[in-house]
Amino acid sequence: MEQTIEQKLKALYELQTIHTKIDKIRQVRGELPMEVADLEDDVAGLETRIQKIKNELDDLEDEIVTRKNLIKDAQANIKKYEAQLNDVKNNREYDAISKEIEIQGLDIQVSEKKIREYGYEIASKTTIFEKAQADLDARRADLEAKKEELGTITAETEKDETELTAQAERAQQNIEERLLTAYTRLRKNAKNGLAVVTIQRDSCSGCFNQIPPQRQSDIRQRKKIIVCEHCGRILVDEVMALEEEQAN
């Protein structure tokens, strides 16, 4: 059976009323889901950074061990060459062995210089590591607090939201596809999610622009679907709004 215009308007306003209740529940949660997601990203980023610094510190420690081993090898070679000096038969052999001792000594100096550089780098990176770890601990604490807050609010509102969502799905079945498409588009484009609004103080309660008296009269007659000339929202009269409130 074909719906009357009045029935169509009532169905649209009923759906809007349900969606407004859902919107209010989600407003209570506010920015919390986004804040939780941002903090999770921060934590993941800091964990990656800390692991990178830790790997760099491990590599520097390995480099120091390698350099210390090179120094030990060079010192052993120097002792070996110094012992050989006692058995040289001519100046050429003496000069060759002395040159090897000098090279080993230079290698020791280079390794000692590198060890000092690695030490400075380790100290610098350790400071950065400790700062990043402190930041991570703080972010994790913030994340846990926000998750707990979100969990509490979600637990308090989840049942109501589920029931209202089911009501909205049932209400949509009473609205023809063309009107439902227009309604959905209006809701998406409206900042406050209002696609169907009432007359309040001779004005559209969506954009607050004045509605001419004749147009108000047409809206109250409920003989055609009328939209606001300024914002495009569907308009219903205040009596219909009151009837909807009393019905709920």
TIDRENTI-145124 format. One record per residue (C-alpha): x, z negated, y; residue number from 1. Coordinates in nm, 4 decimals, padded with zeros to 6 digits. Example, Ala and Ser with C-alpha at 12.3 -4.5 7.8 and 13.67 -1.06 7.14 Angstrom:
<pts>
<pt c1="01.2300" c3="-00.7800" c2="-00.4500" i="1"/>
<pt c1="01.3670" c3="-00.7140" c2="-00.1060" i="2"/>
</pts>
This chain:
<pts>
<pt c1="00.0000" c3="00.0000" c2="00.0000" i="1"/>
<pt c1="00.1315" c3="00.1035" c2="00.3418" i="2"/>
<pt c1="00.2353" c3="-00.1877" c2="00.5614" i="3"/>
<pt c1="00.0926" c3="-00.2275" c2="00.9094" i="4"/>
<pt c1="00.3318" c3="-00.2396" c2="01.2056" i="5"/>
<pt c1="00.2582" c3="-00.6107" c2="01.2372" i="6"/>
<pt c1="00.3548" c3="-00.6682" c2="00.8737" i="7"/>
<pt c1="00.6757" c3="-00.4690" c2="00.9237" i="8"/>
<pt c1="00.7655" c3="-00.6726" c2="01.2314" i="9"/>
<pt c1="00.6941" c3="-00.9989" c2="01.0516" i="10"/>
<pt c1="00.9102" c3="-00.8910" c2="00.7577" i="11"/>
<pt c1="01.1960" c3="-00.7986" c2="00.9926" i="12"/>
<pt c1="01.1685" c3="-01.1234" c2="01.1879" i="13"/>
<pt c1="01.1551" c3="-01.3266" c2="00.8658" i="14"/>
<pt c1="01.4746" c3="-01.1574" c2="00.7463" i="15"/>
<pt c1="01.6406" c3="-01.2198" c2="01.0818" i="16"/>
<pt c1="01.5443" c3="-01.5879" c2="01.0654" i="17"/>
<pt c1="01.7030" c3="-01.6227" c2="00.7206" i="18"/>
<pt c1="02.0185" c3="-01.4386" c2="00.8292" i="19"/>
<pt c1="02.0471" c3="-01.6583" c2="01.1393" i="20"/>
<pt c1="02.0425" c3="-01.9687" c2="00.9181" i="21"/>
<pt c1="02.3186" c3="-01.8159" c2="00.7015" i="22"/>
<pt c1="02.5186" c3="-01.7307" c2="01.0156" i="23"/>
<pt c1="02.4922" c3="-02.0916" c2="01.1352" i="24"/>
<pt c1="02.6226" c3="-02.2202" c2="00.8020" i="25"/>
<pt c1="02.9186" c3="-01.9818" c2="00.8259" i="26"/>
<pt c1="02.9819" c3="-02.0880" c2="01.1846" i="27"/>
<pt c1="03.0236" c3="-02.4448" c2="01.0604" i="28"/>
<pt c1="03.3110" c3="-02.3182" c2="00.8462" i="29"/>
<pt c1="03.4299" c3="-02.1368" c2="01.1568" i="30"/>
<pt c1="03.7850" c3="-02.0070" c2="01.1478" i="31"/>
<pt c1="03.8858" c3="-02.2280" c2="00.8546" i="32"/>
<pt c1="03.8995" c3="-01.9503" c2="00.5880" i="33"/>
<pt c1="04.1183" c3="-01.7412" c2="00.8197" i="34"/>
<pt c1="04.3371" c3="-02.0415" c2="00.9050" i="35"/>
<pt c1="04.3822" c3="-02.1149" c2="00.5340" i="36"/>
<pt c1="04.4776" c3="-01.7503" c2="00.4677" i="37"/>
<pt c1="04.7263" c3="-01.7528" c2="00.7595" i="38"/>
<pt c1="04.8848" c3="-02.0768" c2="00.6368" i="39"/>
<pt c1="04.9118" c3="-01.9355" c2="00.2838" i="40"/>
<pt c1="05.0954" c3="-01.6348" c2="00.4294" i="41"/>
<pt c1="05.3252" c3="-01.8685" c2="00.6283" i="42"/>
<pt c1="05.4034" c3="-02.0744" c2="00.3178" i="43"/>
<pt c1="05.4763" c3="-01.7629" c2="00.1099" i="44"/>
<pt c1="05.6996" c3="-01.6246" c2="00.3871" i="45"/>
<pt c1="05.8947" c3="-01.9493" c2="00.4210" i="46"/>
<pt c1="05.9340" c3="-01.9800" c2="00.0428" i="47"/>
<pt c1="06.0793" c3="-01.6274" c2="00.0316" i="48"/>
<pt c1="06.3125" c3="-01.7047" c2="00.3242" i="49"/>
<pt c1="06.4289" c3="-02.0329" c2="00.1714" i="50"/>
<pt c1="06.5005" c3="-01.8649" c2="-00.1627" i="51"/>
<pt c1="06.7013" c3="-01.5943" c2="00.0195" i="52"/>
<pt c1="06.9085" c3="-01.8577" c2="00.2054" i="53"/>
<pt c1="06.9584" c3="-02.0513" c2="-00.1197" i="54"/>
<pt c1="07.0877" c3="-01.7368" c2="-00.2910" i="55"/>
<pt c1="07.3232" c3="-01.6731" c2="00.0019" i="56"/>
<pt c1="07.4538" c3="-02.0323" c2="-00.0170" i="57"/>
<pt c1="07.5091" c3="-01.9965" c2="-00.3927" i="58"/>
<pt c1="07.7005" c3="-01.6710" c2="-00.3323" i="59"/>
<pt c1="07.9201" c3="-01.8424" c2="-00.0698" i="60"/>
<pt c1="07.9938" c3="-02.1309" c2="-00.3078" i="61"/>
<pt c1="08.0898" c3="-01.8758" c2="-00.5753" i="62"/>
<pt c1="08.3171" c3="-01.7003" c2="-00.3241" i="63"/>
<pt c1="08.4915" c3="-02.0317" c2="-00.2469" i="64"/>
<pt c1="08.5475" c3="-02.0973" c2="-00.6187" i="65"/>
<pt c1="08.6869" c3="-01.7448" c2="-00.6589" i="66"/>
<pt c1="08.9202" c3="-01.7930" c2="-00.3614" i="67"/>
<pt c1="09.0415" c3="-02.1309" c2="-00.4930" i="68"/>
<pt c1="09.1185" c3="-01.9698" c2="-00.8266" i="69"/>
<pt c1="09.3111" c3="-01.6936" c2="-00.6477" i="70"/>
<pt c1="09.5139" c3="-01.9615" c2="-00.4662" i="71"/>
<pt c1="09.5934" c3="-02.1327" c2="-00.7968" i="72"/>
<pt c1="09.7028" c3="-01.8003" c2="-00.9474" i="73"/>
<pt c1="09.9173" c3="-01.7240" c2="-00.6420" i="74"/>
<pt c1="10.0784" c3="-02.0690" c2="-00.6516" i="75"/>
<pt c1="10.1559" c3="-02.0222" c2="-01.0231" i="76"/>
<pt c1="10.3087" c3="-01.6809" c2="-00.9482" i="77"/>
<pt c1="10.5237" c3="-01.8308" c2="-00.6699" i="78"/>
<pt c1="10.6606" c3="-02.0910" c2="-00.9126" i="79"/>
<pt c1="10.7296" c3="-01.8170" c2="-01.1664" i="80"/>
<pt c1="10.9091" c3="-01.5984" c2="-00.9092" i="81"/>
<pt c1="11.1044" c3="-01.8948" c2="-00.7706" i="82"/>
<pt c1="11.2319" c3="-01.9662" c2="-01.1249" i="83"/>
<pt c1="11.3338" c3="-01.6012" c2="-01.1590" i="84"/>
<pt c1="11.5465" c3="-01.6264" c2="-00.8433" i="85"/>
<pt c1="11.7920" c3="-01.8396" c2="-01.0401" i="86"/>
<pt c1="11.8601" c3="-01.5507" c2="-01.2788" i="87"/>
<pt c1="11.8974" c3="-01.2593" c2="-01.0343" i="88"/>
<pt c1="12.2038" c3="-01.0412" c2="-01.0832" i="89"/>
<pt c1="12.2159" c3="-00.8643" c2="-00.7470" i="90"/>
<pt c1="12.0728" c3="-00.8552" c2="-00.3938" i="91"/>
<pt c1="11.8169" c3="-00.5847" c2="-00.4810" i="92"/>
<pt c1="11.6530" c3="-00.8040" c2="-00.7451" i="93"/>
<pt c1="11.6698" c3="-01.1041" c2="-00.5111" i="94"/>
<pt c1="11.4969" c3="-00.9093" c2="-00.2306" i="95"/>
<pt c1="11.2274" c3="-00.7752" c2="-00.4659" i="96"/>
<pt c1="11.1417" c3="-01.1223" c2="-00.6002" i="97"/>
<pt c1="11.1504" c3="-01.2737" c2="-00.2494" i="98"/>
<pt c1="10.9079" c3="-01.0019" c2="-00.1384" i="99"/>
<pt c1="10.6685" c3="-01.0921" c2="-00.4229" i="100"/>
<pt c1="10.6879" c3="-01.4610" c2="-00.3222" i="101"/>
<pt c1="10.6068" c3="-01.3612" c2="00.0379" i="102"/>
<pt c1="10.3077" c3="-01.1489" c2="-00.0751" i="103"/>
<pt c1="10.1719" c3="-01.4358" c2="-00.2833" i="104"/>
<pt c1="10.2108" c3="-01.6697" c2="00.0162" i="105"/>
<pt c1="10.0169" c3="-01.4246" c2="00.2375" i="106"/>
<pt c1="09.7449" c3="-01.4010" c2="-00.0280" i="107"/>
<pt c1="09.7174" c3="-01.7825" c2="-00.0216" i="108"/>
<pt c1="09.6847" c3="-01.7791" c2="00.3594" i="109"/>
<pt c1="09.4124" c3="-01.5114" c2="00.3441" i="110"/>
<pt c1="09.2204" c3="-01.7077" c2="00.0786" i="111"/>
<pt c1="09.2508" c3="-02.0322" c2="00.2755" i="112"/>
<pt c1="09.1219" c3="-01.8530" c2="00.5881" i="113"/>
<pt c1="08.8296" c3="-01.7103" c2="00.3903" i="114"/>
<pt c1="08.7475" c3="-02.0545" c2="00.2450" i="115"/>
<pt c1="08.7321" c3="-02.1982" c2="00.5998" i="116"/>
<pt c1="08.5061" c3="-01.9111" c2="00.7114" i="117"/>
<pt c1="08.2802" c3="-01.9616" c2="00.4098" i="118"/>
<pt c1="08.2681" c3="-02.3338" c2="00.4899" i="119"/>
<pt c1="08.1533" c3="-02.2668" c2="00.8468" i="120"/>
<pt c1="07.8946" c3="-02.0196" c2="00.7164" i="121"/>
<pt c1="07.7685" c3="-02.2692" c2="00.4581" i="122"/>
<pt c1="07.7320" c3="-02.5378" c2="00.7286" i="123"/>
<pt c1="07.5386" c3="-02.2959" c2="00.9524" i="124"/>
<pt c1="07.3134" c3="-02.1703" c2="00.6719" i="125"/>
<pt c1="07.2559" c3="-02.5251" c2="00.5468" i="126"/>
<pt c1="07.1194" c3="-02.6196" c2="00.8908" i="127"/>
<pt c1="06.8888" c3="-02.3142" c2="00.8823" i="128"/>
<pt c1="06.7886" c3="-02.4003" c2="00.5232" i="129"/>
<pt c1="06.7010" c3="-02.7601" c2="00.6153" i="130"/>
<pt c1="06.4966" c3="-02.6434" c2="00.9179" i="131"/>
<pt c1="06.3096" c3="-02.3875" c2="00.7034" i="132"/>
<pt c1="06.2476" c3="-02.6530" c2="00.4349" i="133"/>
<pt c1="06.1075" c3="-02.8927" c2="00.6969" i="134"/>
<pt c1="05.8849" c3="-02.6132" c2="00.8312" i="135"/>
<pt c1="05.7691" c3="-02.5364" c2="00.4776" i="136"/>
<pt c1="05.6845" c3="-02.9016" c2="00.4082" i="137"/>
<pt c1="05.4841" c3="-02.9169" c2="00.7334" i="138"/>
<pt c1="05.3009" c3="-02.5903" c2="00.6565" i="139"/>
<pt c1="05.2189" c3="-02.7067" c2="00.3045" i="140"/>
<pt c1="05.0775" c3="-03.0317" c2="00.4423" i="141"/>
<pt c1="04.8688" c3="-02.8356" c2="00.6962" i="142"/>
<pt c1="04.7512" c3="-02.6007" c2="00.4220" i="143"/>
<pt c1="04.6428" c3="-02.8841" c2="00.1942" i="144"/>
<pt c1="04.4546" c3="-03.0517" c2="00.4809" i="145"/>
<pt c1="04.2791" c3="-02.7263" c2="00.5786" i="146"/>
<pt c1="04.1948" c3="-02.6486" c2="00.2156" i="147"/>
<pt c1="04.0477" c3="-02.9950" c2="00.1723" i="148"/>
<pt c1="03.8459" c3="-02.9579" c2="00.4930" i="149"/>
<pt c1="03.7225" c3="-02.6137" c2="00.3882" i="150"/>
<pt c1="03.6410" c3="-02.7393" c2="00.0384" i="151"/>
<pt c1="03.4347" c3="-03.0267" c2="00.1796" i="152"/>
<pt c1="03.2393" c3="-02.8010" c2="00.4156" i="153"/>
<pt c1="03.1901" c3="-02.5364" c2="00.1456" i="154"/>
<pt c1="03.0620" c3="-02.7969" c2="-00.1010" i="155"/>
<pt c1="02.8168" c3="-02.9260" c2="00.1596" i="156"/>
<pt c1="02.6805" c3="-02.5816" c2="00.2501" i="157"/>
<pt c1="02.7269" c3="-02.3703" c2="-00.0618" i="158"/>
<pt c1="02.3909" c3="-02.4582" c2="-00.2184" i="159"/>
<pt c1="02.1991" c3="-02.3854" c2="00.1039" i="160"/>
<pt c1="02.3849" c3="-02.0578" c2="00.1572" i="161"/>
<pt c1="02.3165" c3="-01.9454" c2="-00.2010" i="162"/>
<pt c1="01.9446" c3="-02.0217" c2="-00.1672" i="163"/>
<pt c1="01.9228" c3="-01.8468" c2="00.1712" i="164"/>
<pt c1="02.1100" c3="-01.5419" c2="00.0396" i="165"/>
<pt c1="01.8576" c3="-01.5162" c2="-00.2439" i="166"/>
<pt c1="01.5736" c3="-01.5478" c2="00.0094" i="167"/>
<pt c1="01.7293" c3="-01.2707" c2="00.2208" i="168"/>
<pt c1="01.7514" c3="-01.0423" c2="-00.0825" i="169"/>
<pt c1="01.3821" c3="-01.1023" c2="-00.1590" i="170"/>
<pt c1="01.2860" c3="-01.0488" c2="00.2073" i="171"/>
<pt c1="01.4739" c3="-00.7164" c2="00.2167" i="172"/>
<pt c1="01.2504" c3="-00.5858" c2="-00.0612" i="173"/>
<pt c1="00.9543" c3="-00.6031" c2="00.1809" i="174"/>
<pt c1="01.1252" c3="-00.3743" c2="00.4343" i="175"/>
<pt c1="01.1352" c3="00.0038" c2="00.4086" i="176"/>
<pt c1="01.4818" c3="00.1554" c2="00.3760" i="177"/>
<pt c1="01.4813" c3="00.3281" c2="00.7172" i="178"/>
<pt c1="01.4026" c3="00.0038" c2="00.9012" i="179"/>
<pt c1="01.6460" c3="-00.1970" c2="00.6895" i="180"/>
<pt c1="01.9257" c3="00.0500" c2="00.7710" i="181"/>
<pt c1="01.8497" c3="00.0232" c2="01.1431" i="182"/>
<pt c1="01.8321" c3="-00.3563" c2="01.1195" i="183"/>
<pt c1="02.1664" c3="-00.3767" c2="00.9355" i="184"/>
<pt c1="02.3327" c3="-00.1506" c2="01.1919" i="185"/>
<pt c1="02.1986" c3="-00.3583" c2="01.4813" i="186"/>
<pt c1="02.3166" c3="-00.6823" c2="01.3181" i="187"/>
<pt c1="02.6622" c3="-00.5392" c2="01.2598" i="188"/>
<pt c1="02.6968" c3="-00.4263" c2="01.6212" i="189"/>
<pt c1="02.5584" c3="-00.7452" c2="01.7759" i="190"/>
<pt c1="02.8094" c3="-01.0226" c2="01.8503" i="191"/>
<pt c1="02.5647" c3="-01.2955" c2="01.7527" i="192"/>
<pt c1="02.4210" c3="-01.1045" c2="01.4564" i="193"/>
<pt c1="02.0765" c3="-01.0797" c2="01.6186" i="194"/>
<pt c1="01.8934" c3="-00.7553" c2="01.5439" i="195"/>
<pt c1="01.5389" c3="-00.8883" c2="01.5957" i="196"/>
<pt c1="01.4743" c3="-01.1048" c2="01.9020" i="197"/>
<pt c1="01.1835" c3="-01.2579" c2="02.0878" i="198"/>
<pt c1="01.0590" c3="-01.2428" c2="02.4458" i="199"/>
<pt c1="01.1720" c3="-01.5517" c2="02.6330" i="200"/>
<pt c1="01.0882" c3="-01.6065" c2="03.0001" i="201"/>
<pt c1="00.9861" c3="-01.2414" c2="03.0348" i="202"/>
<pt c1="01.3283" c3="-01.1322" c2="02.9054" i="203"/>
<pt c1="01.4954" c3="-01.0064" c2="02.5883" i="204"/>
<pt c1="01.6477" c3="-01.3124" c2="02.4218" i="205"/>
<pt c1="01.9282" c3="-01.0934" c2="02.2891" i="206"/>
<pt c1="02.0709" c3="-00.9553" c2="02.6133" i="207"/>
<pt c1="01.8591" c3="-01.1555" c2="02.8662" i="208"/>
<pt c1="01.7501" c3="-00.8473" c2="03.0583" i="209"/>
<pt c1="01.4026" c3="-00.8470" c2="03.2119" i="210"/>
<pt c1="01.1202" c3="-00.6819" c2="03.0168" i="211"/>
<pt c1="00.8500" c3="-00.5087" c2="03.2298" i="212"/>
<pt c1="00.4998" c3="-00.6652" c2="03.2020" i="213"/>
<pt c1="00.3423" c3="-00.3539" c2="03.0453" i="214"/>
<pt c1="00.6157" c3="-00.3410" c2="02.7798" i="215"/>
<pt c1="00.5600" c3="-00.7118" c2="02.7055" i="216"/>
<pt c1="00.1918" c3="-00.6376" c2="02.6590" i="217"/>
<pt c1="00.2729" c3="-00.3539" c2="02.4143" i="218"/>
<pt c1="00.5025" c3="-00.5866" c2="02.2167" i="219"/>
<pt c1="00.2301" c3="-00.8517" c2="02.1879" i="220"/>
<pt c1="-00.0189" c3="-00.5961" c2="02.0570" i="221"/>
<pt c1="00.2117" c3="-00.5263" c2="01.7588" i="222"/>
<pt c1="00.0973" c3="-00.1672" c2="01.7284" i="223"/>
<pt c1="00.4429" c3="-00.0104" c2="01.7322" i="224"/>
<pt c1="00.8021" c3="-00.1177" c2="01.6866" i="225"/>
<pt c1="00.9559" c3="-00.1572" c2="02.0307" i="226"/>
<pt c1="01.3257" c3="-00.2006" c2="02.1047" i="227"/>
<pt c1="01.4961" c3="-00.3417" c2="02.4117" i="228"/>
<pt c1="01.5832" c3="-00.0645" c2="02.6588" i="229"/>
<pt c1="01.9161" c3="-00.2340" c2="02.7326" i="230"/>
<pt c1="02.0573" c3="-00.3578" c2="02.4006" i="231"/>
<pt c1="01.8473" c3="-00.1711" c2="02.1413" i="232"/>
<pt c1="01.7362" c3="-00.4842" c2="01.9561" i="233"/>
<pt c1="01.3919" c3="-00.4940" c2="01.7960" i="234"/>
<pt c1="01.1543" c3="-00.7075" c2="02.0042" i="235"/>
<pt c1="00.8789" c3="-00.9381" c2="01.8778" i="236"/>
<pt c1="00.6472" c3="-01.1618" c2="02.0781" i="237"/>
<pt c1="00.6899" c3="-01.5360" c2="02.1080" i="238"/>
<pt c1="00.3675" c3="-01.6076" c2="01.9135" i="239"/>
<pt c1="00.5095" c3="-01.4285" c2="01.6081" i="240"/>
<pt c1="00.8225" c3="-01.6404" c2="01.6362" i="241"/>
<pt c1="00.6096" c3="-01.9555" c2="01.6506" i="242"/>
<pt c1="00.4075" c3="-01.8428" c2="01.3484" i="243"/>
<pt c1="00.7306" c3="-01.7875" c2="01.1538" i="244"/>
<pt c1="00.8578" c3="-02.1355" c2="01.2464" i="245"/>
<pt c1="00.5298" c3="-02.2952" c2="01.1357" i="246"/>
<pt c1="00.5374" c3="-02.0985" c2="00.8083" i="247"/>
<pt c1="00.8826" c3="-02.2443" c2="00.7329" i="248"/>
</pts>
